[in-house]
Structures are given as C-alpha cells and as structure tokens.
Amino acid sequence: MAGSSHKRMDDPANGATVRAVRGMDGPETFSIVAQSPTDALVGVESVVCVPTFRRPDMLEETLRSLAAQTGGHDVAVIVVENEGVAREGAARATALLEAGLFKGFVIVEPRQGNCKAYNAAWRCALTRLPALQNLLGIDDDEQAEPGWLDAFLTAARTAPAELFGGAVVPRFEDGSRAWLSAHPVFRSHYAVSGPVPRLYSSANYLIRRQVLERLGFPFLDERFDFTGGGDADFFTRARRAGFRSWWVQEALQRETMPERRTRTDWIAARARRNGAISTVIERRMLPGLSGRLLVLAKSLGLLAASLPRGLVLALRTGSGLIGLYHAQVALGRLASEFGVEAEQYRKPEAN
C-alpha cells in the first residue's frame, strides 16, 4: 500500500505533537462546547463518533449503551451536534459528560449535513487525540450491544484489514411491522464475520487512523450531505487506495425504526436513493463518455433483470412489497442518469 507524507504540528488543545493531514490546514468549522481534562484523553487509542440532530432522548440512550460496554477498554466519545440553533443534543451530551457517563468532547458543527458532521468529528479526533488508532461510529438512533466495542477492537487487533463494519438490526416501534426486517432496505449487507469486498454504510464501523491520513480532508464528500451516499463513496475510494474490509457480525447495534420508516412511500424512496447513489459513485469511477455509457447499460440491465429478481425475492420473503425492491433501485439509477436527485436528508424530521 502506498504511504503518505505528513508534516507534524503542535496541537494547542493538548500540547502534544500530532500528524497533520492533507487538506486540514484551513480553519475548523466546528466549536468545542465541552471536553474532558487533557490528561484523561492523551493516551486514548479509540474514539466513538456520534453525530446527532434533534434527538436528545435517543442520543442519551445511545450514550448509555456506550457506557455499558464490556471489556474495560479506554475509549473516548465525540458527540457532534449538527443543529446549530437549539442545540438540544449538545446540551444533553454536555450534562452527561459532566456527570461522568463518558469522557471525550461535545462539539457543534452548525452547517447542517451528515458528511459535514462526520468530517468535524474525525478532524477533532485526529487533532486532539495524539495516541488515536481507531475511529468508530454509531448514529443517535442506535444502541450498541454490550460486546460491540470489544468485538470491533478485537478484530482491529487481529484481522488483516483497515476498514471494519458490523451488523445493524432494526427495532421497529410498531411491532406489527417487524416482518420488514427481511427487506434489503433494513438488512445489513453481510451476515458472517470475515473479509468482504467492500463496506457501504457509516451506521456501524471502525476505521483505522491511517485510512483518513491517506485519503485526506475532507474525508467525506459534502456533496452527498442531503442525498446520502457519502459513506459509500468514502469506502469506495478507500478500497481503490488499497485498504481492506472486514465484517464483524458480533459488533452488533440495534436501530430504532419509527413508524414513518415503515410506510411504503418511505421504503420506495430509500430504495430509489440506493440506486441513485450507486450510479453517482460508478460515474465518478468511470469518467468520460465510455464510462457513462457503461453505467447506463448497467442501469438498463438491472431494470430488465428486476422482474425475475423481484419475483424470487417476493417468493423468498412472502412479500410483494419487498419484491419491488430491485425495480425501485433500477428506477432510481435511471432517474439519476437524467439528473434527478433524491435529497431524502434535506428534511431530517421526515427521514
């Protein structure tokens, strides 16, 4: 794997010397509103990043699940508030940090966008935790099982990879809709621990520090802020840079699914979005007219194959709604070919 060159700089936050990352010479866009004492953080090798937006109660559940982790690991948490006005999540996290539930930072990235939030959290970690080796992530509507952290850190220590993903199991608020857990929109891509071709989602991950240092800042492309897909694009670029991926089925999280996410229109929009994202990423990987035609041909091929694939899926799951998934993905791909962008994250309260 190709190496990367780094200059070194003194970090005023902790007085330690840390490596500068390409692209991080500009001003920071986030502010720190609370943090643990420097001497409690200087030796931390792993940090969990938690972006949050207008869900203070669910954020507290997430943070309490992190506090309940087994294994006795020394870990910090960075909560990044992405709502720049009321900042309810930051206020709740600050109270919990001051009460001793976790150690780390509470920061505010006032520019709305999922990619902006993660870029802020990762930059904060790289510049203020000089011993950092591992960056993990969990969303504010997820709870980590007690062995989640230990499973990831064991894999990071022993597996020949730099990128790690784990399972996310849906927990439906409306129990009568639990059958939707068989839908590809709600299922993880893999089910068995071991090497995998690539990762797709930042919902449950561990990333080794050298990946961020190699790819440079901004780590996530902020053009994906409201469409989603910044994580899939990041993992695609990391794979092309030579980094390896590993699945850790035992690193389990549970995600709360509100009633609105079980509606047919939301599920269809998410499926079309998945198709659109894959098309955008493929066009970036295959520039020029010939690449554009190859991507279009793939989209048309997937549309043609969606009928038999959908029938198989419907028969296997016993659901016609689930069977529509492949056609919806193909339609999302074709819509993207004509410049239609599904900004499902533009209104977070509807997501």
N, C-alpha and C positions, 0 to 999 in steps of 0.2 A: 504494500500500500504506500502511496506517495506520502511523504511527510509534508509538514507545513512549517513555515518560519514564523517566529514570534519575537517581537521585542518584549522587554519587561518594563513594568512600571510600578511605582509605589501607589498603593491604594489608600487614600486618605481615610477610608472607612475603618480600616483595621491596622494600618501601619505596616502591613505585610507586603511582600513583593509578589505580584501575580502576573501571569502572562497576558499580554494584550492580544486581542483577537481582531483579525482583519475586519474593517468596517465599523469598529466600535470607538473611533476617535472623535465622533460627534457628540453633542450634548445628550444627556439622558432625558427621556420624555416622562419618566415616572418620578414620583416622590415617595420617600420613606416616611410613614406616619408612626411606626412603632418598630422596635427591634430589641433583641436580647443583648446583654452585655457582650462585648467583643471577645472576652476570654472564654465565653461559653460556646463560641462559634468557630474559633480559629482552627480547631482540629477536626471539624466536621467533614466527612468524606461524601455524604449522601444528603440530598435535599429533595423534598417533595414539593412540587409547584401546584398551587390550587387557584385557578382563575375563578372569579365569582362575579355575578351580575344579578342584583336584585333578588337574591335568595338567601337571606341571612339565617333563617331557621335551618334550611337544608345544609348550608355551609357549616353550621355548628355540628350537625350530625356527621358530616364528612370529617371534620377536625377531631371529633371524639373517636371516630373509628381509627384514625391515625394514632391517637394517644393510646389505643388499646392493642397496638401491635405487639406481637411476641418476638422473642429473640434477643432483646436487650441491646438493640443497635442504637448507636449515637447518630441521630438524624435531625436535620433542621427542616422547617417548613417555611415556604414563601407563599403567603396569600396575596394575590394581586387583584385588587378591586378595579373593575373595569367600568364602573358607573361613577362619573366624576362630580355628581351634584349631591345627592342624598348620602351616598357612601355608607349605606347601612351595613354592608358586608364588612367593610373596613372597621367600622365601629365595633361590630360583634367580635371580629377576629382580634382586635386590639384588647378588648376586655378579657378574652380567653388567654391570650399571650401573657397579659399582666397577671392573670390568675394562676399561671404556671402550667396550663394544659399542654402547651408546646413551646419550643424555642425557635427563633428564626426572625422573620421580617413580615411586616404588613406594609404593602406598597400600594400606591394608586397610579394606574395608567388611565388618565382621563379620556384618551382618544379611544372611542368605542371600536371594538373589533377583536375577535378571538386570537388572530395572529399577533396583533399588537400586544395583547395581554401576555401571551407566551413569550414573545420577544423580550418584553420588560422583565418577566420573571427570570428567564435564563440569563439575561445580561446582569441582573442583580446578583444572581448566584455566582457567575463566573468572576465578577469583580470584587466580591466581598467574602467569598469562602475560599481561601487560598489552598486548602487541602482537598478541595472538591474533586471527586472522581465520577460520581453517578448523579444524574438528574432523573427524577421520577415524576409522574403526573397523575392526577386524579381530578375529575370535574366536581363541581359543587352540588351535583345531584346524585353523586355516587358515594358508596360506603365501602371501605376496604375490609375484607375478611381478616381476622387476626393474624393469619400467617402470610398475608400478602407481601409485606416488606421483606420478610425473611426469605421467601421463595425467590423474589427478584434478586436480592443481594447474593444468595447462594448461586443462582445462575450466572450472575455477572462475574462472580469469582471463578467459576469453573468452566463455563461454556465458551467455545471459540467464536465469539460474536461481540458486536459493539452496540447492537440495537435489540431491544427485548420488548415483546408485547405480551399482554395477559388477557384472560377471559373477562368479559363483562356480561353478567347475567341480568336480564330485565326483571324488575319487580313492579308489576302492574298495580296501580292504585285501585283499578276496577278489576277485581279478581276474576270476573266472568270473561275477561279478555285475555286471560293467560295463555290461551291457545296460540296467540300471536307470537309467542316466543319462538315458534318454528319459522317465522317469516325472516328472509335474509336481511331485512332492514334492522332486525333486532338480534340477529345471531352474530357471534364472533366468527372471523374468517377461518380459524383453526380450532381444533379440539384436542390435540395431542402435543405434548411438550417435545421440543427438538428443533432442528434447523428448519427454516421456512424461506421461501424465495424472497418475500418482502413483507413489510408491515404496511398498514393502511391508516391507522387511527391513533390520535393522541389521547384517547379516552383512558388508556391504561398502558403505561410504557415505562421503560428505563432506558436512558441514553447515556453512553459513556462520554465523558468530557471531550475526548479527542474528536468526536464527531462534530461537535459545534465549532471547535477550533479549526477544523479542516474546512468546513463549509462556509464559515464567516457570517458576519452580521449584515442585514437582518436574517435570522435563521429561517423564519417562516415568511413567505412572500405575502405581504399585506394586501395584495390584490385579491386574495382569497378570503378576506375578512368576513364578508357577508354571504358569499356563496358556499363557504365550506371548502374543504379540499386542500388547505394549506398544509395539513399534516401529511396527506397522501403525497403531495408534491415534494415535501421535505424528505420523506422516506425514499421516494424515487430517486432524488438527487443523491442521497446518501448511498444508496445501492450502486449507482453509477460511479460514485467515488471509491468504491471497493469495500464498503463496510458490509458486514454480515448480520443477518437477522436470526433471531431465535425466539421460539414461542415458549411461554411458561404458563401452562394451564393452571398450575397451582396458585399463581398470583391472581387471585380472584377478587373482583369487585362486583357489587350489585348496584344497578342503576334504577332510580325511581322513574317510572313511566306514568305521567299524568294522563288523565282521560283524553285530553285533546290529541295526544300522540297515538291513540288507538283508532282515530277516525280515518275513514277511507281516503279522504282528501289529503290528510297529512302524510299518510303512508305512501300514497301515489306521488306526492311532491318529493318526498325523500328518495324514492326510487328513481324518479327522473333526475333529481340532483346528482345521485350517484353516477348515472350515465353521463351527465354533462361534465362532471369533474374529471372522469376518466378520459373523456375526449379532449378537454383542455390540456391535460398533462401529456397525453400522447402527441398532440400537435406541437407542444414545446420540445418533445424529444425527437420529433421528425419534422424539422422545419422545411420550408420550401414547397413548391407545387407538388412534387412527387410524394412528399410526406403527407401533405393534405389529402391527396387522392387515396393514399393507403389507409388513412384514418377513416375517410368517408366510406371506403369499400368495407372496412371492418364494421362500421355502424350499420350499413345496409345488410351485411351478412348476419349480424346479430338480430336485426329486425326479422329477417327471413327465418332464422332459427328459433325465434321467440315462441312461435306457436307450438312446435313439438316439445321444446324445453319447458314451456309453461304447462302443457298437459302432464308431463312427467312430474313436475313439481306439485301440481294440484292433486294428482293421484297419490303421491307420496305423503302429502300433508293432510289430505282430505279437505282442502280449502280452495275454492275457486279464486277468492281474493288473493291468496298467496301465489296462486298460479299466474297471476297477472304481472308478477314482478319483472320477468325478463322482457316483456313487451314494453313496460314502463321505462326500464333502463334504456332500451333501444330508442324509444321516442325521445328521451332526454338527450341522448347522444346526437340525434338528428337535429333537435332544436338548437343545440349548441353550435352545430355546423352553420346555422343561419343566424348566429349572434344572439340567441335568446338566453339570458342568464337568469337563473332562479335564485334570487337572493333570499333564501329561507331564513338567514340570520339577521336580516335588516330589522325585523321586529321580534326581538328575543322573547317577548311575552307570549307570542303565538307559536314559538318553536317547541 
